[in-house]
């Protein structure tokens, strides 16, 4: 079984009343929103790291990349 923790938030009373009236359960919605935000920020972080690495690496011509791929396929 997974290890869970409680994450709580405050919402205006009117919003809570409307959620109750409409039968909306906040847990699955909050979980999905948090998962999407974490995924988005992780991708942003990876993109920043990739850009930094790209700056450090020399530019490799397309022809050289194609040649390396051909050589690898022949093995």
Backbone as ProteinMPNN parsed JSONL, in Angstrom:
{"seq_chain_A": "XXXXXXXXXXXXXXXXXXXXXXXXXXXXXXXXXXXXXXXXXXXXXXXXXXXXXXXXXXXXXXXXXXXXXXXXXXX", "coords_chain_A": {"N_chain_A": [[0.841, -1.178, 0.0], [0.472, 2.248, -0.752], [2.143, 5.128, 0.587], [0.51, 7.734, 2.093], [-0.248, 11.23, 2.527], [-1.978, 13.966, 4.067], [-3.217, 16.723, 2.344], [-4.374, 19.888, 2.644], [-6.704, 22.539, 1.879], [-8.038, 25.874, 1.988], [-11.216, 27.05, 1.082], [-13.615, 29.418, -0.193], [-16.698, 29.71, 1.601], [-19.04, 29.782, 0.008], [-18.217, 28.51, -2.332], [-17.727, 25.926, -1.35], [-20.317, 25.253, -0.54], [-21.596, 25.204, -3.038], [-20.166, 23.107, -4.223], [-21.015, 20.979, -2.604], [-23.735, 21.018, -3.213], [-23.683, 20.336, -5.895], [-22.582, 17.867, -5.784], [-19.836, 17.46, -5.926], [-16.77, 15.989, -5.384], [-13.895, 16.962, -3.804], [-11.338, 15.739, -3.569], [-10.402, 13.927, -5.777], [-10.23, 15.811, -7.837], [-8.471, 17.763, -6.87], [-6.209, 16.159, -6.52], [-5.633, 15.384, -9.183], [-5.137, 17.925, -10.326], [-2.89, 18.73, -8.854], [-1.052, 16.704, -9.563], [-0.792, 17.232, -12.317], [0.326, 19.819, -12.234], [2.756, 19.329, -10.91], [3.949, 17.616, -12.791], [4.14, 19.399, -14.974], [5.921, 21.336, -13.94], [8.185, 19.751, -13.465], [8.843, 19.059, -16.089], [9.476, 21.604, -17.071], [11.745, 22.114, -15.51], [13.471, 20.084, -16.422], [13.698, 20.908, -19.058], [15.058, 23.354, -18.767], [17.494, 22.361, -17.757], [18.316, 20.839, -19.952], [18.718, 22.847, -21.845], [20.871, 24.207, -20.676], [22.824, 22.193, -20.785], [22.985, 21.91, -23.518], [24.176, 24.291, -24.262], [26.731, 23.841, -23.368], [27.677, 21.736, -24.864], [29.346, 20.945, -27.923], [28.338, 22.044, -31.206], [27.025, 19.633, -33.314], [27.294, 18.614, -36.595], [24.55, 17.803, -38.823], [25.125, 15.879, -40.763], [27.195, 14.414, -39.626], [25.908, 13.26, -37.458], [24.046, 11.641, -38.806], [25.831, 9.88, -40.056], [26.975, 8.61, -37.812], [24.733, 7.281, -36.84], [24.206, 5.517, -38.972], [26.544, 3.941, -38.862], [26.195, 2.758, -36.363], [23.921, 1.207, -36.797], [24.862, -0.68, -38.552], [26.356, -2.36, -36.994]], "CA_chain_A": [[0.0, 0.0, 0.0], [1.243, 3.487, -0.853], [2.198, 6.015, 1.738], [-0.256, 8.939, 1.791], [-0.312, 12.326, 3.48], [-3.126, 14.834, 3.836], [-2.957, 18.08, 1.891], [-5.651, 20.588, 2.791], [-6.768, 23.919, 1.402], [-9.235, 26.607, 2.38], [-11.997, 27.615, -0.02], [-14.731, 30.22, 0.308], [-17.897, 28.949, 2.008], [-19.966, 29.694, -1.127], [-17.698, 27.47, -3.215], [-17.981, 24.634, -0.687], [-21.764, 25.002, -0.629], [-21.898, 24.814, -4.418], [-19.613, 21.768, -4.422], [-21.928, 20.036, -1.948], [-24.99, 21.026, -3.973], [-23.45, 19.662, -7.171], [-22.035, 16.531, -5.533], [-18.441, 17.43, -6.351], [-15.814, 15.564, -4.371], [-12.669, 17.703, -4.132], [-10.101, 14.95, -3.55], [-9.864, 13.526, -7.083], [-9.942, 17.003, -8.635], [-7.243, 18.345, -6.332], [-5.111, 15.221, -6.805], [-5.304, 15.499, -10.6], [-4.55, 19.246, -10.558], [-1.544, 18.721, -8.277], [-0.22, 15.838, -10.39], [-0.514, 17.942, -13.564], [1.232, 20.928, -11.943], [4.07, 18.743, -10.629], [4.46, 17.137, -14.078], [4.487, 20.584, -15.764], [7.13, 21.952, -13.388], [9.31, 18.845, -13.714], [9.224, 19.214, -17.493], [10.162, 22.897, -17.176], [13.064, 21.952, -14.907], [14.268, 19.286, -17.354], [13.977, 21.727, -20.233], [16.126, 24.286, -18.392], [18.74, 21.586, -17.676], [18.7, 20.473, -21.314], [19.244, 24.048, -22.493], [22.197, 24.445, -20.115], [23.723, 21.181, -21.355], [23.134, 22.209, -24.941], [25.138, 25.374, -24.376], [28.06, 23.317, -23.065], [28.08, 20.762, -25.878], [29.638, 21.536, -29.234], [27.337, 21.79, -32.249], [27.402, 18.491, -34.149], [26.591, 18.731, -37.877], [23.567, 16.755, -39.12], [25.762, 14.818, -41.543], [27.959, 13.572, -38.703], [24.913, 12.483, -36.69], [23.535, 10.611, -39.707], [26.901, 8.9, -40.229], [27.073, 7.835, -36.566], [23.561, 6.385, -36.784], [24.445, 4.451, -39.959], [27.575, 3.054, -38.324], [25.62, 2.012, -35.25], [22.973, 0.235, -37.356], [25.635, -1.73, -39.221], [26.95, -3.274, -35.996]], "C_chain_A": [[0.885, 1.241, 0.0], [1.161, 4.288, 0.429], [1.512, 7.331, 1.362], [-0.099, 9.969, 2.896], [-1.524, 13.177, 3.126], [-2.628, 16.214, 3.427], [-4.299, 18.794, 1.909], [-5.555, 22.0, 2.226], [-8.059, 24.564, 1.898], [-9.895, 27.154, 1.124], [-13.125, 28.454, 0.573], [-15.952, 29.344, 0.598], [-18.842, 28.743, 0.829], [-19.511, 28.592, -2.097], [-17.966, 26.09, -2.631], [-19.454, 24.27, -0.756], [-22.154, 24.548, -2.033], [-21.358, 23.423, -4.727], [-20.524, 20.714, -3.819], [-23.216, 19.898, -2.75], [-24.851, 20.238, -5.272], [-22.851, 18.262, -7.018], [-20.588, 16.383, -5.984], [-17.556, 17.031, -5.18], [-14.463, 16.2, -4.721], [-11.406, 16.851, -4.26], [-9.591, 14.562, -4.932], [-9.484, 14.722, -7.961], [-8.634, 17.632, -8.175], [-6.042, 17.462, -6.655], [-4.665, 15.36, -8.256], [-4.627, 16.838, -10.893], [-3.119, 19.296, -10.024], [-0.59, 17.858, -9.108], [0.17, 16.545, -11.69], [0.474, 19.084, -13.333], [2.644, 20.416, -11.656], [4.711, 18.276, -11.934], [4.935, 18.327, -14.925], [5.794, 21.212, -15.269], [8.362, 21.068, -13.558], [9.79, 18.97, -15.154], [9.944, 20.537, -17.718], [11.595, 22.794, -16.643], [13.988, 21.164, -15.835], [14.633, 20.088, -18.598], [15.09, 22.734, -19.944], [17.474, 23.569, -18.334], [19.236, 21.222, -19.065], [19.297, 21.674, -22.041], [20.646, 24.376, -21.982], [23.214, 23.46, -20.693], [24.002, 21.469, -22.821], [24.171, 23.315, -25.165], [26.569, 24.874, -24.179], [28.58, 22.369, -24.141], [28.371, 21.458, -27.205], [28.514, 21.191, -30.217], [27.834, 20.66, -33.131], [26.608, 18.598, -35.449], [25.656, 17.542, -38.112], [24.198, 15.581, -39.864], [26.532, 13.854, -40.637], [27.019, 12.699, -37.866], [24.386, 11.341, -37.545], [24.573, 9.497, -39.895], [27.049, 8.015, -38.991], [25.912, 6.849, -36.438], [23.749, 5.229, -37.747], [25.466, 3.437, -39.436], [27.01, 2.173, -37.214], [24.676, 0.917, -35.752], [23.7, -0.947, -38.0], [26.227, -2.73, -38.243], [26.041, -4.36, -35.608]], "O_chain_A": [[1.918, 1.28, 0.668], [0.241, 4.14, 1.233], [1.914, 7.974, 0.393], [0.151, 9.628, 4.051], [-2.033, 13.109, 2.007], [-1.749, 16.795, 4.063], [-5.25, 18.355, 1.262], [-4.471, 22.572, 2.113], [-9.04, 23.88, 2.188], [-9.226, 27.656, 0.22], [-13.541, 28.227, 1.709], [-16.195, 28.354, -0.093], [-19.39, 27.654, 0.659], [-20.334, 27.836, -2.614], [-18.388, 25.183, -3.349], [-19.803, 23.115, -1.001], [-22.946, 23.62, -2.195], [-22.014, 22.642, -5.416], [-20.781, 19.68, -4.435], [-23.724, 18.793, -2.942], [-25.783, 19.556, -5.697], [-22.639, 17.56, -8.007], [-20.167, 15.297, -6.38], [-17.588, 17.655, -4.119], [-13.949, 15.993, -5.821], [-10.493, 17.221, -4.998], [-8.433, 14.846, -5.243], [-8.529, 14.652, -8.735], [-7.788, 17.99, -8.995], [-4.979, 17.963, -7.021], [-3.469, 15.443, -8.537], [-3.643, 16.88, -11.632], [-2.234, 19.846, -10.679], [0.558, 18.245, -9.33], [1.322, 16.47, -12.118], [1.369, 19.296, -14.151], [3.621, 21.009, -12.112], [5.897, 18.517, -12.157], [6.008, 18.271, -15.525], [6.662, 21.572, -16.065], [9.464, 21.574, -13.772], [10.993, 18.985, -15.415], [10.916, 20.593, -18.472], [12.532, 23.317, -17.245], [15.15, 21.53, -16.016], [15.737, 19.963, -19.127], [15.968, 22.945, -20.781], [18.482, 24.099, -18.802], [20.436, 21.285, -19.335], [20.275, 21.531, -22.774], [21.512, 24.778, -22.759], [24.329, 23.844, -21.048], [25.122, 21.291, -23.299], [24.939, 23.28, -26.126], [27.507, 25.422, -24.758], [29.79, 22.22, -24.308], [27.717, 22.439, -27.56], [27.834, 20.175, -30.07], [28.951, 20.723, -33.646], [25.379, 18.666, -35.416], [25.925, 16.426, -37.666], [23.846, 14.426, -39.624], [26.524, 12.642, -40.85], [27.314, 11.533, -37.605], [24.286, 10.206, -37.078], [24.23, 8.315, -39.894], [27.228, 6.803, -39.112], [26.093, 5.72, -35.981], [23.485, 4.081, -37.392], [25.271, 2.228, -39.556], [27.316, 0.983, -37.14], [24.641, -0.178, -35.191], [23.205, -2.074, -37.988], [26.566, -3.846, -38.636], [26.4, -5.2, -34.783]]}, "name": "protein", "num_of_chains": 1, "seq": "XXXXXXXXXXXXXXXXXXXXXXXXXXXXXXXXXXXXXXXXXXXXXXXXXXXXXXXXXXXXXXXXXXXXXXXXXXX"}
